[in-house]
Amino acid sequence: MSRGTLMSLLHRLGDSREVWQARKELTSIGRGVVPELLAIRRDGPGGLRRPALHALAVLGAGDELTAGDRAALERLVRIKLLDDRPFDELWPTAWLAVPAATYEGIFPALGLHDRIPATIAMGMSAMEHYRAELPGPGDEALTAYRVFITPEFSGWRMVFGRPVQDCLPPGGGDLRLLKRVSEHCGQAHYYEHDGYDDAHFWAIAEDGRVIRSHGTYLEPAWTGEPLPWEEPQTNDPLWEPGMYEPNASCAWNANEVAHQVTVDPERIDEDTPMNGHGWLAVTVPGAGHGMFPGALSI
C-alpha cells in the first residue's frame, strides 16, 4: 500500500460517515501496515496519530504499542471511570448475575485472566470483538475470548461474553458451569432470550446446586419447585386445568425474572444504583487484550 493511500484511509477513520467502510478496508489489508502505523504514532504527522492508534486497535496490534501509548490509554480509562454510566447500551441477550459481595469468584470459576478496569462502553464494544486466534503448541491454534464483568448494579454484577453462554448446554444439560459459578459465588443466576423475544431461559443455582430453572422449549420446561416470589400459574389469564406442568408458574420471561430477583440490564437507567467499575478479562492466561481485533469505545 502506498503511503498516500494509507494516509487517506486514516483520514476516513476519523470521519463518522466513512469509519465503518474504512475499518473494513483496513481489515482486508491486514497487519502488513502495522510498522508504518507505529511510525506515524511515533513521528506524526500529528493529525494522524489518533487515527493510527484506532487503526492499530482494529488490526489487533495493541500489544505492539509503546509503553507511553499504553500508559496514556490507561490514564484515559481511569478518567472515564470517574463518571462512568450506561448510555443507550445494546446489552447482549445472555448473561450471568452474581452477588456483588462475592463476584471475585467469577474469575476462578470461568478461568479468567489478565483483568483490566473497563468502562461500560469498553465492555460492550469488547463483546463485538470478543474472539482472537493465538498461536498454540505445535501447529495448533488457541482461541481466546473476552468476558466483561459489569460494575455493581443494585447489589449484583452481571457477566457477559462467549464463555457465559456455555452455562446453557444444547438441550439444557445439567448446567455444570452454572453450578461451578455458584460454588464460587454462593449464588449464580443465568438469563437468556433470543433476538425475537420468543424463547426464554433462566436458572438459579446456589452453592453448587440448581434450585429452579425454566426454558421455553426444553423438556421438561420447569425444574425444581416454585420459589416464594413466583406468581401461581392459576393467575395466568390463559390458565386452564391440565395445561401446565405441575411445578410451572407465571415466571417464564427471563427479563422479568431478572428484574424481580437480580437486575435486568434492559431496565438500567440513570436512577439505578451503581458502584465500583467494570472489568475485562480473557480466557487464556498471558494472552492480554492487545491481540483482539477491533477498536474499543471508552
Beta strands, then each sheet from edge to edge (+ up, - down):
strand 1: 94-99
strand 2: 113-118
strand 3: 131-135
strand 4: 141-149
strand 5: 152-153
strand 6: 156-161
strand 7: 187-193
strand 8: 200-206
strand 9: 209-215
strand 10: 222-223
strand 11: 274-275
strand 12: 278-282
sheet 1: 2+ 12- 4+ 6- 1+ 7- 8+ 9- 10+
sheet 2: 2+ 12- 4+ 3-
sheet 3: 5+ 11-
end
